[in-house]
């Protein structure tokens, strides 16, 4: 079997699994798996850029996804006039003071001669700047968070179309990646992994605790959507008539129609990013990145700026993860900072890349679909399996009840076994790099 036939057979299997879900469960479930599979494929592409092509061990994917999700608030939510009047300008002034303090520290460190004078000067600037920053921003934050805290309590956003949040989410993640990369990319791979994981936790902690920015753990609901609302479709006579023509209930038809529109949007973004990734991979830049990944010393000897190239690909991969995070939040219409957990938004994405094939963009996409399908379906399948196995036992059997109640753990067990089998029998993934 040649490479093309092998690729097509794997993707055909994914299509069969999704279509089978539609027939045996529901088409709503099938379209949900499809949409989240598309987003997961984009996440895998971003991680594959960093690890598969450049060999950078980033386990802080969660933080970049969270920043992408937060961008939907900053861009699409309407501003809160009362909150801005209560403390908006003072918050901006406080942030400007904080940025000015950091800039002064950087300039002072680079220009002042090394010694006691520089140390004392930098310490004085840091203390004075911090006190000025807190004295301005703290009362402003309290005023903003006191504005109707049950429903608002934050500044809101710009009120622009939510689709603009997708590229902005990528820019936010890219900016964070630049800051992280300038400080952490000089570390060895294991230390880089620890640093990126810690920084991603800091990002999520900020989003969970700064209510004036994202409402924290109170969550932001009702994020605008790029597609119609189901209730509007159900009240549209033309849509109801067309649904009746197809023999569908208007309620079911509206939910399916909305999910199909999302799938078209997500598929368009995935195709564009996949095309760009393939162009990059097969370009002189892509060959240089793989040469750096395989032997940094030889690449430096050939005159390549390894640190600059690592920073470049780290920013690009993080931007892709930020776009995926914005898309995911748009699909949910809700930003929930507490939902960003390393298991779901970092390590599961790594499993997708490993299973699909590190260094192969099509493999990353395939891994995103397969692993997400298993992540969603293993739990209900495990419950069904436990019910079948324990059917000969009495209804009140302690063993039967224990096995059925433990079916939820089948997800983690199955994913672990699946990953171990992949590493044993296909360590380079289903579609390995050539």
C-alpha positions as CSV (number, residue, x, y, z in Angstrom):
1,X,0.0,0.0,0.0
2,X,1.5,3.4,-1.0
3,X,1.5,6.5,1.2
4,X,-1.5,8.0,-0.5
5,X,-3.7,4.9,-0.2
6,X,-2.6,4.5,3.5
7,X,-3.5,8.2,4.3
8,X,-6.9,7.9,2.5
9,X,-7.7,4.6,4.3
10,X,-7.1,6.1,7.7
11,X,-9.2,9.2,7.0
12,X,-11.9,7.0,5.5
13,X,-11.9,5.1,8.8
14,X,-12.4,8.4,10.7
15,X,-15.3,9.3,8.4
16,X,-16.9,5.8,9.0
17,X,-16.6,6.2,12.7
18,X,-18.3,9.7,12.7
19,X,-21.0,8.5,10.3
20,X,-21.6,5.4,12.4
21,X,-22.1,7.6,15.4
22,X,-24.8,9.5,13.5
23,X,-26.6,6.3,12.7
24,X,-26.3,4.4,16.0
25,X,-26.4,7.4,18.4
26,X,-27.5,10.7,17.0
27,X,-26.4,13.1,14.3
28,X,-26.0,15.8,16.9
29,X,-23.4,13.7,18.6
30,X,-21.7,12.9,15.3
31,X,-21.5,16.6,14.4
32,X,-20.2,17.5,17.9
33,X,-17.4,15.0,17.4
34,X,-16.7,16.3,14.0
35,X,-16.5,20.0,15.1
36,X,-14.3,19.2,18.1
37,X,-12.2,16.9,16.0
38,X,-11.6,19.8,13.6
39,X,-10.5,22.0,16.5
40,X,-8.4,19.3,18.0
41,X,-6.7,18.8,14.6
42,X,-5.8,22.5,14.5
43,X,-4.3,22.2,18.1
44,X,-2.3,19.2,16.9
45,X,-1.0,21.1,14.0
46,X,0.3,23.8,16.3
47,X,2.1,21.4,18.6
48,X,3.4,19.5,15.6
49,X,5.0,22.7,14.3
50,X,6.9,23.1,17.6
51,X,7.8,19.5,18.4
52,X,7.5,17.5,15.2
53,X,9.4,20.0,13.0
54,X,11.5,21.9,15.5
55,X,11.9,19.5,18.4
56,X,10.7,22.0,21.1
57,X,9.0,20.4,24.1
58,X,6.2,22.8,24.9
59,X,3.8,21.4,27.6
60,X,2.2,24.7,28.2
61,X,-0.4,24.4,25.4
62,X,-3.2,25.0,27.9
63,X,-2.1,28.6,28.5
64,X,-2.1,29.5,24.8
65,X,-5.5,27.9,24.3
66,X,-6.8,29.8,27.3
67,X,-5.5,33.1,25.9
68,X,-7.2,32.3,22.6
69,X,-10.5,31.7,24.4
70,X,-10.2,34.9,26.3
71,X,-9.8,36.8,23.1
72,X,-13.5,36.1,22.3
73,X,-14.3,38.2,25.4
74,X,-12.0,41.1,24.5
75,X,-13.3,41.3,20.9
76,X,-16.9,40.2,20.8
77,X,-18.5,41.0,24.1
78,X,-20.2,44.4,24.5
79,X,-18.4,47.0,26.7
80,X,-19.9,47.6,30.2
81,X,-20.4,51.4,30.4
82,X,-21.0,51.4,34.1
83,X,-17.8,49.5,34.7
84,X,-15.7,51.8,32.5
85,X,-17.1,54.8,34.3
86,X,-16.3,53.2,37.7
87,X,-12.7,52.5,37.0
88,X,-11.8,51.7,33.4
89,X,-9.4,54.7,32.7
90,X,-7.7,54.1,36.1
91,X,-7.1,50.4,35.2
92,X,-5.6,51.5,31.9
93,X,-3.4,54.0,33.7
94,X,-2.3,51.3,36.2
95,X,-1.4,48.9,33.4
96,X,0.6,51.7,31.7
97,X,2.5,52.3,34.9
98,X,3.3,48.6,35.2
99,X,4.5,48.5,31.6
100,X,6.6,51.6,32.1
101,X,8.2,50.1,35.2
102,X,9.1,46.9,33.3
103,X,10.5,49.0,30.4
104,X,12.6,51.1,32.9
105,X,14.0,47.9,34.5
106,X,14.9,46.4,31.1
107,X,16.6,49.7,29.9
108,X,18.4,50.2,33.3
109,X,19.7,46.6,33.3
110,X,21.1,46.9,29.8
111,X,22.6,50.4,30.1
112,X,23.8,50.9,33.6
113,X,27.2,49.5,34.4
114,X,27.3,46.3,36.4
115,X,27.7,46.8,40.1
116,X,26.1,48.0,43.3
117,X,24.8,51.2,41.8
118,X,22.8,49.3,39.2
119,X,21.4,46.9,41.7
120,X,20.3,49.7,44.0
121,X,18.8,51.7,41.1
122,X,16.9,48.7,39.7
123,X,15.6,47.8,43.2
124,X,14.4,51.4,43.7
125,X,12.7,51.5,40.3
126,X,11.0,48.2,41.0
127,X,9.7,49.1,44.5
128,X,8.5,52.6,43.5
129,X,6.9,51.3,40.3
130,X,5.1,48.5,42.0
131,X,3.7,50.8,44.7
132,X,2.6,53.3,42.1
133,X,1.0,50.5,40.0
134,X,-0.9,49.0,43.0
135,X,-2.0,52.4,44.3
136,X,-3.7,53.2,41.0
137,X,-5.0,49.8,39.9
138,X,-6.2,48.2,43.1
139,X,-9.1,50.7,43.9
140,X,-10.0,50.8,40.3
141,X,-10.4,47.0,40.1
142,X,-12.5,47.0,43.3
143,X,-14.8,49.7,41.7
144,X,-15.2,47.7,38.5
145,X,-15.9,44.4,40.1
146,X,-18.5,46.0,42.4
147,X,-20.7,46.9,39.3
148,X,-23.5,44.4,39.2
149,X,-21.2,41.5,40.1
150,X,-23.8,38.8,39.6
151,X,-24.1,39.5,35.9
152,X,-21.2,41.8,35.0
153,X,-18.4,43.0,37.3
154,X,-15.9,43.3,34.4
155,X,-15.1,45.8,31.6
156,X,-16.5,43.7,28.7
157,X,-15.0,43.9,25.2
158,X,-15.1,45.8,22.0
159,X,-18.4,44.5,20.7
160,X,-16.9,43.5,17.3
161,X,-17.8,40.3,15.2
162,X,-16.6,37.2,17.0
163,X,-14.8,35.9,13.9
164,X,-12.2,38.7,14.5
165,X,-11.4,37.1,17.8
166,X,-9.9,34.0,16.0
167,X,-6.9,35.9,14.5
168,X,-6.7,38.1,17.6
169,X,-6.5,34.9,19.7
170,X,-3.6,33.8,17.6
171,X,-1.9,37.2,18.1
172,X,-2.4,37.1,21.9
173,X,-0.9,33.6,22.1
174,X,2.0,34.7,19.8
175,X,2.7,37.7,22.0
176,X,2.8,35.5,25.1
177,X,5.0,33.0,23.2
178,X,7.4,35.7,22.3
179,X,7.8,36.8,26.0
180,X,8.1,33.1,27.1
181,X,10.5,32.2,24.3
182,X,12.8,35.1,25.0
183,X,13.4,33.8,28.5
184,X,12.8,30.1,28.3
185,X,14.0,28.9,24.9
186,X,17.6,28.9,26.1
187,X,16.8,26.1,28.5
188,X,17.4,22.4,27.9
189,X,14.4,20.5,26.7
190,X,13.3,19.1,30.1
191,X,13.7,22.5,31.8
192,X,11.8,24.1,28.9
193,X,8.9,21.7,29.5
194,X,8.8,22.6,33.2
195,X,9.0,26.3,32.4
196,X,6.2,26.3,29.8
197,X,3.9,24.2,32.0
198,X,4.5,26.6,34.9
199,X,3.9,29.7,32.8
200,X,0.7,28.2,31.4
201,X,-0.6,27.6,34.9
202,X,0.2,31.2,35.7
203,X,-1.8,32.4,32.6
204,X,-4.8,30.3,33.7
205,X,-4.5,31.5,37.3
206,X,-4.6,35.1,36.1
207,X,-7.7,34.5,34.0
208,X,-9.4,32.7,36.9
209,X,-8.7,35.4,39.5
210,X,-8.9,38.7,37.6
211,X,-12.6,39.3,37.6
212,X,-12.4,42.7,36.1
213,X,-10.8,41.1,33.0
214,X,-12.7,37.9,32.4
215,X,-15.2,37.6,35.3
216,X,-12.9,34.9,36.7
217,X,-14.6,31.7,37.9
218,X,-18.0,33.4,37.4
219,X,-17.5,32.7,33.7
220,X,-18.7,34.7,30.7
221,X,-21.8,33.4,29.0
222,X,-23.6,34.5,25.9
223,X,-20.5,35.0,23.7
224,X,-21.8,36.1,20.3
225,X,-21.8,33.5,17.6
226,X,-20.9,33.6,13.9
227,X,-23.9,31.5,13.0
228,X,-27.6,31.9,13.6
229,X,-29.2,30.9,16.9
230,X,-31.4,27.9,16.9
231,X,-34.4,29.8,18.3
232,X,-34.2,32.3,15.4
233,X,-34.2,29.5,12.9
234,X,-37.2,27.8,14.6
235,X,-39.1,31.1,14.3
236,X,-38.3,31.5,10.6
237,X,-41.2,30.2,8.5
238,X,-39.0,29.5,5.5
239,X,-36.6,27.4,7.6
240,X,-39.5,25.5,9.2
241,X,-41.0,24.8,5.8
242,X,-37.8,23.5,4.4
243,X,-37.3,21.3,7.5
244,X,-40.8,19.9,7.1
245,X,-40.0,19.2,3.4
246,X,-37.1,17.0,4.6
247,X,-39.2,15.3,7.2
248,X,-37.3,16.9,10.1
249,X,-38.5,18.4,13.3
250,X,-37.7,22.1,13.3
251,X,-35.9,21.9,16.6
252,X,-33.6,19.1,15.5
253,X,-33.1,20.6,12.1
254,X,-32.0,23.9,13.6
255,X,-29.4,22.3,15.9
256,X,-28.1,20.2,13.0
257,X,-27.9,23.2,10.7
258,X,-26.0,25.3,13.2
259,X,-23.5,22.5,13.8
260,X,-23.0,22.0,10.0
261,X,-22.3,25.8,9.7
262,X,-19.7,25.5,12.4
263,X,-18.2,22.5,10.7
264,X,-17.8,24.4,7.5
265,X,-16.1,27.3,9.3
266,X,-13.8,25.1,11.2
267,X,-12.9,23.0,8.2
268,X,-12.1,26.1,6.2
269,X,-9.6,27.3,8.9
270,X,-8.1,23.8,9.1
271,X,-7.6,23.5,5.4
272,X,-5.9,26.9,5.3
273,X,-3.6,26.1,8.2
274,X,-2.8,22.7,6.8
275,X,-1.9,24.1,3.4
276,X,0.3,26.8,5.0
277,X,1.9,24.1,7.2
278,X,2.7,21.9,4.3
279,X,4.1,24.8,2.3
280,X,6.3,25.6,5.3
281,X,7.4,22.0,5.9
282,X,8.4,21.5,2.2
283,X,10.2,24.9,1.9
284,X,13.9,25.7,2.6
285,X,12.7,27.0,6.0
286,X,11.1,23.7,6.8
287,X,14.3,21.8,5.8
288,X,16.4,24.1,7.9
289,X,14.1,23.6,11.0
290,X,14.3,19.8,10.7
291,X,18.1,20.1,10.3
292,X,18.2,22.2,13.5
293,X,16.0,19.6,15.2
294,X,18.2,16.7,14.2
295,X,21.6,18.3,15.0
296,X,21.8,21.8,16.5
297,X,25.6,21.8,16.6
298,X,25.9,21.1,12.9
299,X,23.3,23.7,12.1
300,X,25.2,26.3,14.1
301,X,28.3,25.3,12.3
302,X,26.5,26.1,9.0
303,X,25.8,29.6,10.3
304,X,22.1,29.1,11.3
305,X,20.8,31.2,14.2
306,X,19.3,28.4,16.1
307,X,17.8,30.5,19.0
308,X,16.1,32.9,16.6
309,X,14.6,30.0,14.5
310,X,13.4,28.3,17.7
311,X,11.7,31.5,18.8
312,X,10.1,31.9,15.4
313,X,8.6,28.4,15.3
314,X,7.6,28.6,19.0
315,X,5.6,31.7,18.2
316,X,4.0,30.2,15.1
317,X,2.9,27.0,16.8
318,X,1.5,29.0,19.8
319,X,-0.4,31.2,17.5
320,X,-2.1,28.2,15.9
321,X,-3.1,27.0,19.4
322,X,-4.5,30.4,20.2
323,X,-6.7,30.3,17.1
324,X,-8.0,26.9,18.1
325,X,-8.7,28.1,21.6
326,X,-10.8,31.0,20.2
327,X,-12.7,28.7,17.9
328,X,-13.4,26.3,20.8
329,X,-14.8,29.1,23.0
330,X,-16.9,30.4,20.1
331,X,-18.4,26.9,19.7
332,X,-19.3,26.8,23.4
333,X,-20.5,30.4,23.6
334,X,-19.0,30.4,27.1
335,X,-15.6,31.2,28.6
336,X,-14.8,29.0,31.6
337,X,-11.3,29.5,33.0
338,X,-11.6,26.6,35.4
339,X,-12.1,24.2,32.5
340,X,-8.6,24.7,31.3
341,X,-6.8,21.6,32.7
342,X,-3.4,20.2,31.6
343,X,-4.9,16.7,31.0
344,X,-7.4,18.0,28.4
345,X,-5.6,20.9,26.8
346,X,-1.9,19.8,26.9
347,X,-1.3,16.1,27.4
348,X,-4.3,15.0,25.3
349,X,-3.0,17.1,22.5
350,X,0.4,15.5,22.8
351,X,-1.2,12.1,22.6
352,X,-2.9,13.3,19.3
353,X,0.5,14.3,17.8
354,X,2.2,11.0,19.0
355,X,-0.6,8.8,17.7
356,X,-0.9,10.6,14.4
357,X,2.8,10.8,13.6
358,X,5.2,13.5,14.9
359,X,6.6,15.6,12.0
360,X,3.8,14.8,9.6
361,X,1.1,17.4,9.3
362,X,-1.5,15.0,8.0
363,X,-0.6,12.6,10.8
364,X,-1.3,15.4,13.4
365,X,-4.7,16.0,11.8
366,X,-5.5,12.3,11.8
367,X,-4.4,12.0,15.5
368,X,-6.6,14.9,16.4
369,X,-9.7,13.1,15.0
370,X,-8.9,9.6,16.3
371,X,-7.9,10.6,19.8
372,X,-10.9,12.9,20.2
373,X,-13.3,10.3,19.0
374,X,-11.9,7.8,21.6
375,X,-12.0,10.5,24.3
376,X,-15.7,11.1,23.7
377,X,-16.9,7.6,22.9
378,X,-14.9,5.4,25.3
379,X,-17.0,6.3,28.4
380,X,-20.4,5.4,26.9
381,X,-19.0,2.4,25.3
382,X,-17.4,1.4,28.6
383,X,-20.7,1.8,30.4
384,X,-22.4,-0.4,27.8
385,X,-19.7,-3.0,28.1
386,X,-20.0,-3.1,31.9
387,X,-23.7,-3.5,31.6
388,X,-23.3,-6.4,29.2
389,X,-20.7,-8.1,31.3
390,X,-22.6,-7.8,34.6
391,X,-26.0,-8.6,33.1
392,X,-26.0,-12.2,34.7
393,X,-25.6,-10.6,38.2
394,X,-28.4,-9.4,40.4
395,X,-29.5,-5.8,40.1
396,X,-28.3,-5.0,43.6
397,X,-25.1,-6.9,43.3
398,X,-22.2,-4.9,44.9
399,X,-19.8,-6.1,42.2
400,X,-22.2,-5.1,39.4
401,X,-22.8,-1.6,40.9
402,X,-19.1,-1.1,41.5
403,X,-18.2,-2.0,37.9
404,X,-21.0,0.2,36.4
405,X,-20.0,3.2,38.6
406,X,-16.4,2.7,37.6
407,X,-17.2,2.9,33.9
408,X,-16.2,6.5,33.8
409,X,-12.6,5.5,34.4
410,X,-12.6,3.5,31.2
411,X,-11.7,6.7,29.4
412,X,-8.3,7.2,31.1
413,X,-7.6,3.4,31.1
414,X,-8.3,3.1,27.4
415,X,-6.3,6.1,26.4
416,X,-3.3,4.8,28.4
417,X,-3.5,1.3,26.9
418,X,-4.0,2.8,23.4
419,X,-1.0,5.0,23.8
420,X,1.2,2.2,25.1
421,X,0.2,0.0,22.2
422,X,1.0,2.7,19.7
423,X,4.4,3.3,21.3
424,X,5.1,-0.5,21.2
425,X,3.9,-1.3,17.7
426,X,4.0,2.0,15.8
427,X,6.3,4.3,17.8
428,X,6.5,6.8,14.9
429,X,2.7,7.1,14.7
430,X,0.1,6.0,12.2
431,X,1.4,8.4,9.5
432,X,5.1,8.7,10.3
433,X,7.4,11.5,9.0
434,X,9.2,10.5,5.8
